[in-house]
Amino acid sequence: MVLPITQMMFHKCTLCFWVIISLLPVVHANEIKRAYDDTLYIKKGTSLVVNNKIININSDTIVVLPSYFNYKIIPEKNEVNLKKVTGRIRNSFWYKELHNIIVVEPTNDGKSDTVATRPSAQEFYRFANRPIRKIFIKQLPVFGPTISDTTRVATSFLEKAGNNIHFQTRRYLIKKNILFKEKDLVNPDVFSDNERIIRALPYIDDTKISIIPCPGMCDSVDVYVYVKDIWTIAINVQVDGLKSGTAEFTSKNVLGLGQEISEEYMWDDSKYPTYGYEGIYYINNMGGSFISGTLSYYHSFGTEALQLNLSRDFFTPNTKYAGGFLFNNTISTVRYVNASVAAFLPVEYNHYETWIGRSYKLTKDYFSKNRQNITFSAKNSIDHYYQRPSVSEFKNYSYQNKEQYLLSVSYTNQNYFKSNLIYNFWKTEDIPVGTMLSFTGGFENNEFKNRYYVGTDFAIGKYLGKFGYVETGFTYSSFLKNHRIEQGVVLANLNYFSNLFVFDRYSLRQFVTIKFTGGINRYYKESINMNNKNGIIGLTNDSVWGNKRLNMDWETDCFTPWKLLGFRFVLFAYANHVWISRPGDKLLNVMPYTGFGLGMRIRNPHLVFNTIQIRFTFYPNIPSNSLTTIYNISGEQNYSPANFSPKAPSVTTYQ
């Protein structure tokens, strides 16, 4: 990125200034002059001098100062001594990379557990209903400054080179993702939603919206949108043992245009052909419509698929309309066993989906903690097969030609908290809280019969204060034919994570997941297993199946202070317990299967690379003839908890 001349001069002068100061035996208060606004994190015990007024800081504070304010920061005594120590090692590369392990700087590194104290809209409440005079977009380089400290600058050669060759996100892309405009009144809910929307963009690292009262004006405000790009070119490699894996090449912001191109190459010695390929082209928020489009092509291991997907979600509770269109053409071969004789049979089909939804707000209060909506949605889907295995009314349902018509009505009540160190690395996270209740009905026409479909979903998520966060849900669905239940599904889940436990420079968080899956009057060979993500990580055994399954998983994450070349490290321990039973057996009477292990996740928050995950799993109690992966190196995607926004009506998956 090429900075404006004034900013380049400022950064160079600031860098020289700190080098000189670090060599002095005494550190004095520093007067800061700059060409843009600063977001400051000020530690308890320091003093802030603004326009010749001294303010004593009695608690850790974040302050946004406009560029026309001159200020000084007078550090407390121990911070002065620390700057002297860190200044002496500043010129050494390895000391520079490792000094955070030896010396703890008193800076805000985003490691506070903020979920209890930071409802997303809280900081905007005091400006509610005030008119917006101007909107300023402040784009920060990939390396150097952070959202919480815009005064930081890139110092190493690699950081400076990275900023220079990075294609900064085009300003118009940021503008089209802003939900408010000049002369609008400040709506705290809209502002908090907007932070979340921009932060969720695949090419954005973090964002913050600050509101500053206009000087000399009693009611109007200026709005500053701080946006920090992420390094968007990545190579992700996953290795499963020695015989299979994937390598992915991704650019999530081609030429700064907000478009994504991804190519993935895969290999597996147990399949034929041994190698495969997948290519994806993705456009986010086309023309400011919040419609996203994906075109993908997959050709691997005997399967070739082409897919086009256009979708617009209910991205905020204020969104009135949502919908989507999906087309998929697949040509494949499947291993089919009939009367103990195995054969590979060709499969070719087209799948179509179209849906539309309309949402109505039930609350209009800017300060509402319960943002309630009622939403109506309709969906049509078609499956048409050209080649397939033999089918009958109760056999090979997934290969039947069918058309489904679904209608749903949903009540949602949703809000968000800000936090960090939960699912992602040292990045602001938006944690949903609220309630969702949905009823779905419709009918299906297939080549053997017509029947009705009914389903209900309920979910609730809540922050429990010092006890952490819990989200739980229940789903029931089934087809009905002549008052008889067919292909019924019952799901129940509970997801929990604790608050952050801080021990010196290490932080711990506990995760617990409990999930029940049950089938009612499922068709021939419709069963569930416990393979890999369905049960025990890294395990495959096709001989263990049933119609009921209980999963209990726990994981303990340790966020370390270690940092090397910008990469952060998290250690974790985990265990998977699975009970699975066949029809007629009681679930808790069977012996559970278990896998547990240790691992490490490595990530540079400035890069778009998937988290590098190294995992070692042990299997003390598993069935015989199981295939296991004791170690795994993969590029793990970032996770986030389920939200409570309405979605397209669908038939519940049994897996």
C-alpha positions as CSV (number, residue, x, y, z in Angstrom):
1,M,0.0,0.0,0.0
2,V,1.3,3.5,-0.8
3,L,0.5,5.9,2.0
4,P,-0.2,9.6,1.5
5,I,3.0,11.7,1.8
6,T,1.9,13.2,5.1
7,Q,1.3,9.8,6.7
8,M,4.6,8.4,5.4
9,M,6.5,11.4,7.0
10,F,4.5,11.0,10.2
11,H,5.4,7.3,10.5
12,K,9.1,7.9,9.7
13,C,9.3,10.7,12.2
14,T,7.4,8.7,14.9
15,L,9.8,5.7,14.4
16,C,12.9,8.0,14.6
17,F,11.4,9.7,17.7
18,W,10.9,6.4,19.5
19,V,14.4,5.2,18.6
20,I,15.9,8.3,20.1
21,I,13.7,8.1,23.2
22,S,14.6,4.5,23.8
23,L,18.3,5.4,24.0
24,L,17.8,8.1,26.6
25,P,18.2,7.3,30.3
26,V,15.0,9.0,31.2
27,V,11.7,8.8,29.2
28,H,9.8,12.1,29.1
29,A,6.1,12.8,28.3
30,N,5.7,12.8,24.6
31,E,3.6,15.3,22.6
32,I,1.9,13.5,19.8
33,K,1.0,15.4,16.6
34,R,-0.6,13.5,13.7
35,A,-2.5,13.9,10.5
36,Y,-5.4,11.5,11.5
37,D,-7.4,10.5,14.6
38,D,-6.0,8.2,17.2
39,T,-7.7,5.4,19.2
40,L,-5.6,5.2,22.4
41,Y,-5.5,2.5,25.0
42,I,-4.3,4.1,28.2
43,K,-3.2,2.1,31.2
44,K,-4.4,2.8,34.7
45,G,-2.0,5.1,36.6
46,T,-0.8,7.1,33.5
47,S,-1.8,10.7,32.8
48,L,-3.2,12.2,29.6
49,V,-2.5,15.8,28.7
50,V,-5.0,17.2,26.1
51,N,-4.8,20.8,25.0
52,N,-2.9,21.6,28.2
53,K,-5.4,19.9,30.5
54,I,-4.1,17.1,32.7
55,I,-6.4,14.0,33.1
56,N,-5.4,11.3,35.5
57,I,-6.4,7.9,34.3
58,N,-7.8,5.8,37.2
59,S,-8.7,2.7,35.1
60,D,-7.7,1.2,31.8
61,T,-9.4,3.4,29.2
62,I,-9.9,3.5,25.4
63,V,-10.0,7.1,24.0
64,V,-10.5,8.4,20.5
65,L,-8.9,11.8,19.9
66,P,-9.6,13.8,16.8
67,S,-6.6,15.0,14.8
68,Y,-7.0,18.6,15.9
69,F,-6.3,17.7,19.5
70,N,-2.7,17.7,20.7
71,Y,-2.0,15.4,23.6
72,K,0.8,14.0,25.8
73,I,1.0,10.6,27.6
74,I,2.9,10.6,30.9
75,P,3.7,6.9,31.7
76,E,3.7,5.6,35.2
77,K,7.2,4.9,36.6
78,N,7.3,1.1,35.9
79,E,6.3,1.7,32.3
80,V,9.2,4.2,31.9
81,N,11.7,1.6,33.2
82,L,10.2,-1.0,30.9
83,K,10.6,1.2,27.8
84,K,14.3,1.6,28.7
85,V,14.7,-2.1,28.9
86,T,12.8,-2.9,25.6
87,G,14.6,0.0,23.9
88,R,18.0,-1.8,24.4
89,I,16.9,-4.9,22.5
90,R,14.9,-3.2,19.8
91,N,17.7,-3.6,17.1
92,S,18.1,-7.4,17.5
93,F,15.9,-9.5,15.2
94,W,15.5,-12.5,17.5
95,Y,15.2,-10.5,20.6
96,K,12.6,-8.5,18.9
97,E,10.6,-11.6,18.0
98,L,11.0,-13.3,21.4
99,H,11.1,-10.3,23.8
100,N,7.4,-10.7,24.5
101,I,8.1,-14.1,26.1
102,I,10.8,-12.5,28.3
103,V,9.3,-9.0,29.0
104,V,5.6,-8.2,29.2
105,E,4.8,-4.8,27.8
106,P,1.9,-3.0,29.5
107,T,-0.2,-2.7,26.3
108,N,-3.7,-3.8,25.3
109,D,-3.2,-7.0,23.3
110,G,-6.9,-7.8,23.1
111,K,-6.6,-10.5,25.7
112,S,-9.3,-9.2,28.0
113,D,-12.5,-11.2,28.4
114,T,-15.0,-8.6,27.3
115,V,-18.2,-10.6,26.8
116,A,-19.6,-9.8,30.2
117,T,-19.2,-6.0,29.8
118,R,-19.5,-5.2,26.2
119,P,-22.9,-5.6,24.6
120,S,-22.3,-4.7,21.0
121,A,-24.5,-1.6,20.9
122,Q,-23.7,-0.2,24.4
123,E,-21.0,2.2,23.4
124,F,-23.3,3.9,20.9
125,Y,-26.3,4.4,23.2
126,R,-25.3,7.9,24.4
127,F,-25.3,9.2,20.8
128,A,-28.7,7.8,19.9
129,N,-30.8,10.0,17.7
130,R,-28.1,12.5,17.1
131,P,-27.6,13.5,13.4
132,I,-24.5,12.4,11.5
133,R,-22.6,15.3,10.0
134,K,-19.8,13.5,8.2
135,I,-18.5,9.9,7.8
136,F,-14.8,9.3,7.6
137,I,-13.3,6.0,6.5
138,K,-9.8,5.3,7.9
139,Q,-8.1,2.3,6.4
140,L,-5.1,0.9,8.3
141,P,-2.2,-1.1,6.8
142,V,-2.1,-4.8,7.3
143,F,1.0,-4.7,9.4
144,G,1.7,-2.2,12.2
145,P,-1.3,-0.5,13.6
146,T,-4.3,-2.2,15.2
147,I,-7.9,-1.2,15.7
148,S,-7.2,-0.5,19.4
149,D,-3.9,1.3,18.7
150,T,-3.7,3.2,15.4
151,T,-0.4,4.8,16.4
152,R,1.6,1.6,15.9
153,V,3.8,1.4,12.7
154,A,5.4,-1.4,10.8
155,T,9.1,-1.6,11.8
156,S,10.6,-4.7,10.2
157,F,11.5,-5.1,6.6
158,L,9.0,-7.9,6.0
159,E,6.2,-5.9,7.5
160,K,7.0,-2.8,5.4
161,A,7.3,-5.0,2.3
162,G,4.0,-6.7,3.0
163,N,2.2,-3.3,3.3
164,N,3.8,-2.1,0.1
165,I,2.8,-5.1,-2.1
166,H,-0.6,-5.6,-0.5
167,F,-3.6,-4.4,-2.6
168,Q,-5.6,-2.3,-0.1
169,T,-9.4,-2.9,-0.2
170,R,-11.0,-0.3,-2.6
171,R,-12.7,2.4,-0.6
172,Y,-16.0,2.0,-2.5
173,L,-16.2,-1.6,-1.1
174,I,-16.1,-0.3,2.4
175,K,-18.7,2.4,1.5
176,K,-21.2,-0.1,0.1
177,N,-21.0,-2.2,3.3
178,I,-21.9,0.9,5.5
179,L,-25.6,0.8,6.5
180,F,-26.0,4.5,7.4
181,K,-25.3,7.8,5.6
182,E,-24.7,11.4,6.3
183,K,-27.7,13.3,7.9
184,D,-29.1,10.0,9.3
185,L,-29.7,9.7,13.0
186,V,-27.5,7.5,15.0
187,N,-29.1,4.1,15.6
188,P,-27.0,2.1,18.1
189,D,-28.3,-1.3,16.8
190,V,-27.5,-0.4,13.2
191,F,-24.0,0.7,14.2
192,S,-23.2,-2.5,16.1
193,D,-24.6,-4.6,13.2
194,N,-22.4,-2.6,10.8
195,E,-19.3,-3.4,12.8
196,R,-20.2,-7.1,12.7
197,I,-21.0,-7.1,9.0
198,I,-17.7,-5.4,8.0
199,R,-15.7,-7.6,10.5
200,A,-17.2,-10.7,8.8
201,L,-15.9,-9.8,5.4
202,P,-13.3,-12.4,4.4
203,Y,-10.7,-9.7,3.5
204,I,-11.1,-7.6,6.7
205,D,-9.2,-8.3,9.9
206,D,-11.1,-6.0,12.2
207,T,-13.1,-2.8,12.3
208,K,-14.3,-0.2,14.8
209,I,-16.8,2.6,14.5
210,S,-16.2,5.7,16.6
211,I,-18.5,8.6,17.2
212,I,-17.0,12.0,17.9
213,P,-19.2,15.1,18.8
214,C,-18.6,17.9,16.3
215,P,-16.6,20.8,17.8
216,G,-18.8,23.8,18.4
217,M,-22.0,22.0,17.6
218,C,-24.4,20.8,20.3
219,D,-26.1,17.9,18.5
220,S,-24.3,16.6,15.4
221,V,-21.6,14.0,15.4
222,D,-18.9,12.8,13.1
223,V,-18.5,9.0,12.5
224,Y,-15.1,7.4,12.0
225,V,-15.0,3.9,10.5
226,Y,-11.6,2.3,11.1
227,V,-11.0,-0.7,8.9
228,K,-8.0,-3.0,8.9
229,D,-7.3,-5.3,6.0
230,I,-6.0,-8.8,6.3
231,W,-3.2,-10.3,4.2
232,T,-5.4,-12.1,1.7
233,I,-3.1,-14.5,-0.1
234,A,-2.7,-17.9,1.5
235,I,-1.5,-21.4,1.0
236,N,-3.2,-24.0,3.3
237,V,-2.0,-27.5,3.5
238,Q,-3.7,-30.5,5.3
239,V,-2.0,-33.8,5.7
240,D,-3.9,-36.9,7.0
241,G,-1.3,-39.5,7.8
242,L,1.1,-40.2,4.9
243,K,-1.4,-41.2,2.1
244,S,-3.8,-38.3,1.8
245,G,-4.1,-34.5,2.1
246,T,-5.0,-31.2,0.4
247,A,-3.2,-28.1,-0.7
248,E,-5.2,-24.9,-1.2
249,F,-4.2,-21.6,-2.8
250,T,-6.5,-18.7,-2.0
251,S,-6.7,-15.0,-2.7
252,K,-9.6,-13.5,-0.8
253,N,-9.3,-10.0,-2.2
254,V,-8.1,-10.0,-5.8
255,L,-6.5,-6.7,-6.6
256,G,-8.4,-5.1,-3.7
257,L,-11.7,-5.7,-5.4
258,G,-13.3,-7.9,-2.7
259,Q,-13.5,-11.0,-4.9
260,E,-12.2,-14.4,-4.0
261,I,-10.5,-17.1,-6.1
262,S,-9.6,-20.4,-4.5
263,E,-7.9,-23.5,-5.9
264,E,-7.6,-26.7,-4.0
265,Y,-5.6,-29.8,-5.0
266,M,-6.2,-33.1,-3.1
267,W,-4.7,-36.6,-3.1
268,D,-5.7,-39.9,-1.6
269,D,-3.9,-43.1,-2.3
270,S,-7.0,-45.2,-1.4
271,K,-9.2,-43.7,-4.1
272,Y,-9.1,-43.6,-7.9
273,P,-8.2,-41.3,-9.6
274,T,-5.7,-40.5,-6.9
275,Y,-5.7,-36.7,-7.4
276,G,-8.4,-34.1,-7.5
277,Y,-9.2,-30.4,-8.0
278,E,-11.7,-27.8,-6.8
279,G,-11.9,-24.2,-8.0
280,I,-14.2,-21.5,-6.4
281,Y,-14.9,-17.9,-7.5
282,Y,-16.8,-15.8,-4.9
283,I,-18.2,-12.3,-4.9
284,N,-19.5,-10.6,-1.7
285,N,-22.2,-8.0,-1.6
286,M,-22.6,-7.4,-5.4
287,G,-23.4,-3.8,-6.1
288,G,-24.3,-3.0,-2.5
289,S,-27.3,-5.3,-2.7
290,F,-25.8,-7.7,-0.1
291,I,-26.3,-10.5,-2.6
292,S,-23.3,-12.8,-2.7
293,G,-22.5,-15.2,-5.5
294,T,-20.4,-18.4,-5.7
295,L,-19.4,-20.4,-8.8
296,S,-17.5,-23.6,-8.1
297,Y,-16.2,-26.6,-10.0
298,Y,-15.1,-29.9,-8.4
299,H,-13.4,-32.8,-10.2
300,S,-12.0,-35.3,-7.9
301,F,-12.1,-39.1,-7.0
302,G,-14.7,-40.0,-9.6
303,T,-17.0,-37.0,-9.0
304,E,-17.4,-33.9,-11.2
305,A,-19.7,-31.1,-10.0
306,L,-20.6,-27.6,-11.2
307,Q,-22.5,-25.3,-8.8
308,L,-23.9,-21.7,-8.9
309,N,-25.2,-20.1,-5.7
310,L,-26.7,-16.7,-5.3
311,S,-27.9,-15.7,-1.8
312,R,-29.0,-12.8,0.4
313,D,-29.4,-13.6,4.1
314,F,-31.2,-11.8,6.9
315,F,-27.9,-10.2,7.8
316,T,-29.4,-7.9,10.4
317,P,-32.8,-7.8,12.2
318,N,-33.6,-4.8,10.1
319,T,-33.3,-6.8,6.9
320,K,-36.7,-7.0,5.2
321,Y,-36.1,-9.4,2.3
322,A,-33.8,-12.4,1.8
323,G,-33.7,-15.2,-0.7
324,G,-31.5,-17.4,-2.8
325,F,-31.0,-19.6,-5.9
326,L,-28.9,-22.7,-6.2
327,F,-28.1,-24.9,-9.1
328,N,-25.9,-28.0,-9.0
329,N,-25.0,-30.5,-11.6
330,T,-23.1,-33.6,-10.5
331,I,-21.7,-36.6,-12.3
332,S,-20.3,-39.4,-10.1
333,T,-19.9,-43.0,-9.3
334,V,-20.9,-44.7,-6.1
335,R,-19.9,-48.0,-4.5
336,Y,-23.2,-49.9,-4.2
337,V,-23.6,-53.2,-2.4
338,N,-26.5,-55.5,-3.2
339,A,-26.8,-59.0,-2.0
340,S,-23.2,-58.9,-0.8
341,V,-22.0,-58.0,-4.3
342,A,-20.2,-54.6,-4.6
343,A,-20.3,-52.6,-7.8
344,F,-19.5,-49.0,-8.9
345,L,-22.6,-47.4,-10.5
346,P,-22.8,-44.1,-12.3
347,V,-24.8,-41.2,-10.8
348,E,-25.9,-38.0,-12.6
349,Y,-28.4,-35.5,-11.4
350,N,-29.4,-31.8,-11.2
351,H,-30.4,-30.1,-8.0
352,Y,-32.3,-26.7,-7.9
353,E,-33.3,-24.5,-5.0
354,T,-35.2,-21.2,-4.9
355,W,-36.3,-19.4,-1.7
356,I,-37.6,-16.0,-0.6
357,G,-38.3,-14.6,2.8
358,R,-39.9,-11.5,4.4
359,S,-39.2,-10.3,7.9
360,Y,-41.2,-7.9,10.1
361,K,-39.8,-6.1,13.1
362,L,-41.8,-6.4,16.3
363,T,-39.7,-3.8,18.2
364,K,-38.5,-0.4,17.1
365,D,-36.8,0.9,20.2
366,Y,-33.1,2.0,19.6
367,F,-32.3,0.8,23.1
368,S,-34.0,-2.6,22.8
369,K,-32.2,-5.5,24.3
370,N,-34.7,-7.8,22.6
371,R,-34.7,-7.2,18.9
372,Q,-37.8,-9.3,17.9
373,N,-38.8,-10.3,14.4
374,I,-41.5,-12.4,12.8
375,T,-40.4,-13.9,9.4
376,F,-42.2,-15.8,6.7
377,S,-40.3,-17.9,4.1
378,A,-41.0,-20.2,1.2
379,K,-38.8,-22.6,-0.6
380,N,-38.9,-24.9,-3.6
381,S,-36.3,-27.6,-4.4
382,I,-36.1,-30.2,-7.2
383,D,-33.9,-33.3,-7.6
384,H,-33.8,-34.9,-11.0
385,Y,-31.7,-38.0,-11.7
386,Y,-30.4,-39.1,-15.1
387,Q,-28.4,-42.1,-13.9
388,R,-28.6,-43.8,-10.5
389,P,-28.8,-47.1,-8.6
390,S,-32.2,-48.9,-8.5
391,V,-34.8,-47.3,-6.3
392,S,-38.1,-48.2,-4.7
393,E,-40.5,-46.5,-2.3
394,F,-38.4,-47.3,0.8
395,K,-35.0,-47.9,-0.7
396,N,-32.3,-45.4,-1.9
397,Y,-34.5,-42.4,-1.0
398,S,-31.6,-40.0,-1.7
399,Y,-31.6,-41.1,-5.4
400,Q,-35.3,-40.6,-5.9
401,N,-36.7,-37.9,-8.2
402,K,-38.6,-35.4,-6.1
403,E,-39.9,-31.9,-5.6
404,Q,-40.5,-30.2,-2.3
405,Y,-42.5,-27.1,-1.3
406,L,-41.9,-25.7,2.1
407,L,-43.2,-22.8,4.1
408,S,-42.0,-21.6,7.5
409,V,-42.8,-18.9,10.1
410,S,-40.1,-17.9,12.6
411,Y,-39.9,-15.8,15.7
412,T,-36.4,-14.5,16.5
413,N,-35.1,-12.4,19.3
414,Q,-31.4,-11.7,18.8
415,N,-28.5,-9.5,20.0
416,Y,-24.7,-9.7,20.2
417,F,-21.9,-9.3,22.7
418,K,-18.3,-8.4,21.8
419,S,-15.6,-10.7,23.1
420,N,-12.3,-12.4,22.1
421,L,-10.2,-15.5,22.6
422,I,-13.1,-17.8,22.0
423,Y,-13.2,-19.3,18.5
424,N,-10.6,-17.0,16.9
425,F,-7.1,-15.7,17.6
426,W,-6.9,-12.3,19.3
427,K,-9.6,-10.8,17.2
428,T,-12.9,-9.2,18.1
429,E,-15.7,-11.8,18.0
430,D,-19.4,-11.3,17.9
431,I,-21.3,-13.7,20.2
432,P,-25.0,-14.1,19.5
433,V,-27.5,-14.2,22.3
434,G,-31.3,-14.6,21.9
435,T,-34.1,-16.9,21.0
436,M,-35.3,-18.6,17.8
437,L,-38.5,-20.6,17.4
438,S,-39.5,-21.8,13.9
439,F,-42.3,-24.0,12.4
440,T,-42.0,-25.5,9.0
441,G,-44.6,-27.3,6.9
442,G,-45.0,-28.4,3.3
443,F,-45.3,-31.4,1.1
444,E,-43.2,-33.5,-1.2
445,N,-44.0,-35.1,-4.5
446,N,-41.7,-38.0,-5.4
447,E,-41.9,-40.7,-8.1
448,F,-43.7,-43.1,-5.7
449,K,-46.0,-41.0,-3.5
450,N,-47.0,-37.6,-2.2
451,R,-46.6,-36.8,1.5
452,Y,-46.6,-33.9,4.0
453,Y,-43.6,-32.5,6.0
454,V,-43.6,-30.9,9.4
455,G,-40.8,-29.6,11.5
456,T,-40.0,-27.3,14.5
457,D,-36.8,-25.7,15.7
458,F,-36.0,-24.0,19.0
459,A,-32.8,-22.5,20.1
460,I,-31.7,-20.1,22.9
461,G,-28.4,-18.6,23.8
462,K,-27.5,-16.6,26.9
463,Y,-24.5,-15.2,28.7
464,L,-24.6,-16.4,32.3
465,G,-22.3,-13.9,33.9
466,K,-19.5,-15.5,35.8
467,F,-20.6,-18.9,34.6
468,G,-19.9,-18.2,30.9
469,Y,-22.1,-18.7,27.8
470,V,-24.5,-21.5,26.9
471,E,-26.5,-22.2,23.8
472,T,-29.0,-25.0,23.5
473,G,-31.5,-26.2,20.9
474,F,-34.1,-28.8,19.9
475,T,-35.3,-29.9,16.5
476,Y,-38.0,-32.3,15.4
477,S,-39.0,-33.1,11.9
478,S,-40.7,-35.8,9.9
479,F,-42.7,-36.7,6.8
480,L,-46.3,-37.8,7.3
481,K,-48.1,-40.4,5.1
482,N,-51.5,-41.7,6.1
483,H,-51.0,-40.3,9.6
484,R,-47.7,-42.3,9.9
485,I,-44.4,-40.8,10.7
486,E,-41.7,-41.4,8.1
487,Q,-38.0,-40.5,8.2
488,G,-38.3,-38.6,11.5
489,V,-35.4,-36.8,13.1
490,V,-34.9,-35.6,16.7
491,L,-31.9,-33.4,17.5
492,A,-30.9,-31.9,20.8
493,N,-27.7,-30.0,21.6
494,L,-26.0,-28.0,24.3
495,N,-22.9,-25.9,23.7
496,Y,-21.1,-24.2,26.5
497,F,-17.9,-22.2,27.0
498,S,-16.5,-20.7,30.2
499,N,-15.3,-17.2,30.9
500,L,-11.6,-16.7,30.4
501,F,-9.4,-17.8,33.3
502,V,-6.2,-15.8,33.4
503,F,-3.1,-17.2,35.1
504,D,-0.3,-14.7,34.9
505,R,0.3,-14.5,31.1
506,Y,-1.7,-17.5,30.1
507,S,-5.4,-17.7,29.6
508,L,-7.6,-20.8,29.7
509,R,-11.1,-21.4,28.4
510,Q,-13.2,-24.6,28.6
511,F,-15.6,-25.8,25.9
512,V,-18.3,-28.5,26.3
513,T,-20.6,-29.9,23.6
514,I,-23.4,-32.4,24.1
515,K,-25.5,-33.6,21.1
516,F,-28.2,-36.2,20.7
517,T,-29.3,-37.5,17.3
518,G,-32.2,-39.9,16.9
519,G,-34.1,-41.4,13.9
520,I,-37.7,-42.4,13.8
521,N,-39.0,-44.9,11.1
522,R,-36.0,-44.3,8.9
523,Y,-35.9,-46.1,5.5
524,Y,-33.8,-49.1,4.5
525,K,-30.0,-48.5,5.2
526,E,-30.7,-45.0,6.6
527,S,-28.4,-44.9,9.6
528,I,-25.9,-42.8,11.4
529,N,-22.2,-43.5,12.3
530,M,-19.5,-42.1,14.5
531,N,-16.9,-41.4,11.9
532,N,-14.7,-38.4,12.2
533,K,-16.8,-35.2,12.7
534,N,-19.9,-37.2,13.4
535,G,-18.2,-38.8,16.5
536,I,-14.6,-39.4,17.1
537,I,-12.0,-37.3,15.3
538,G,-9.8,-39.2,12.9
539,L,-11.7,-42.5,13.2
540,T,-13.5,-44.4,10.4
541,N,-15.5,-47.6,10.9
542,D,-18.4,-48.5,8.6
543,S,-19.4,-51.5,10.6
544,V,-20.6,-49.4,13.6
545,W,-23.9,-47.8,12.9
546,G,-27.3,-47.2,14.6
547,N,-30.3,-45.0,14.7
548,K,-29.5,-43.1,18.0
549,R,-26.2,-41.4,19.0
550,L,-25.1,-39.3,21.9
551,N,-21.9,-37.2,21.6
552,M,-20.1,-35.6,24.5
553,D,-17.0,-33.5,23.7
554,W,-14.8,-31.3,25.8
555,E,-11.9,-29.1,25.0
556,T,-9.6,-26.9,27.1
557,D,-7.7,-24.1,25.2
558,C,-4.6,-22.4,26.6
559,F,-3.9,-19.0,24.9
560,T,-0.2,-18.5,25.4
561,P,1.8,-15.3,25.3
562,W,4.2,-16.8,22.8
563,K,4.7,-14.9,19.6
564,L,7.2,-15.6,16.8
565,L,7.3,-13.7,13.5
566,G,3.8,-12.5,14.2
567,F,2.4,-16.0,14.8
568,R,0.4,-16.8,17.9
569,F,0.1,-20.2,19.7
570,V,-2.7,-22.0,21.4
571,L,-2.3,-25.3,23.2
572,F,-5.4,-27.5,23.6
573,A,-6.5,-30.9,25.0
574,Y,-9.7,-32.6,24.0
575,A,-11.8,-35.8,24.3
576,N,-14.7,-37.3,22.3
577,H,-17.1,-39.8,23.8
578,V,-19.8,-41.5,21.6
579,W,-22.7,-43.8,22.5
580,I,-24.4,-45.3,19.4
581,S,-27.2,-47.9,19.5
582,R,-29.3,-49.8,17.0
583,P,-33.1,-50.0,16.9
584,G,-34.4,-51.8,20.0
585,D,-31.3,-51.1,22.1
586,K,-31.1,-48.6,24.9
587,L,-28.6,-45.9,24.2
588,L,-27.0,-45.6,27.6
589,N,-26.7,-49.4,28.0
590,V,-24.0,-49.6,25.3
591,M,-20.3,-49.1,25.9
592,P,-19.1,-45.6,24.8
593,Y,-16.2,-45.3,22.4
594,T,-13.5,-42.7,23.2
595,G,-10.8,-40.7,21.6
596,F,-8.7,-38.0,23.3
597,G,-5.6,-36.0,22.4
598,L,-3.4,-33.0,22.5
599,G,-2.6,-30.3,19.9
600,M,-1.5,-26.9,19.0
601,R,-3.0,-24.2,16.8
602,I,-0.8,-21.6,15.2
603,R,-2.0,-18.5,13.5
604,N,-0.8,-15.0,12.4
605,P,-3.8,-12.7,12.9
606,H,-2.7,-10.5,10.1
607,L,-2.8,-13.2,7.5
608,V,-5.7,-15.0,5.8
609,F,-4.1,-18.4,6.2
610,N,-6.3,-20.9,8.0
611,T,-5.2,-21.8,11.5
612,I,-2.4,-24.4,11.3
613,Q,-3.5,-27.2,13.6
614,I,-1.3,-30.0,14.8
615,R,-3.3,-32.7,16.5
616,F,-2.3,-36.1,18.1
617,T,-5.2,-38.4,19.0
618,F,-5.2,-41.6,21.1
619,Y,-7.9,-44.2,20.9
620,P,-8.2,-46.2,24.2
621,N,-11.6,-47.7,23.4
622,I,-12.6,-48.1,19.8
623,P,-14.1,-51.0,17.8
624,S,-11.8,-53.5,16.0
625,N,-11.0,-53.0,12.3
626,S,-11.2,-49.2,12.7
627,L,-9.1,-46.9,10.5
628,T,-7.5,-44.1,12.6
629,T,-5.4,-41.0,12.1
630,I,-3.1,-40.6,15.1
631,Y,-1.7,-37.3,13.9
632,N,-3.0,-34.7,11.7
633,I,-1.8,-31.4,10.3
634,S,-4.5,-29.2,8.8
635,G,-5.6,-25.7,8.0
636,E,-8.5,-25.3,10.4
637,Q,-11.2,-22.8,9.5
638,N,-12.4,-20.2,12.0
639,Y,-15.5,-21.2,13.9
640,S,-18.3,-19.1,15.3
641,P,-21.4,-20.0,17.4
642,A,-24.8,-20.4,15.7
643,N,-26.8,-17.2,15.5
644,F,-30.5,-16.7,15.9
645,S,-31.4,-15.1,12.6
646,P,-34.2,-16.7,10.4
647,K,-33.0,-18.9,7.6
648,A,-34.5,-20.7,4.5
649,P,-36.9,-23.5,5.3
650,S,-35.3,-26.9,4.9
651,V,-35.6,-30.6,5.5
652,T,-33.5,-31.6,8.6
653,T,-30.5,-33.7,7.7
654,Y,-30.0,-37.0,9.5
655,Q,-26.3,-37.7,9.9
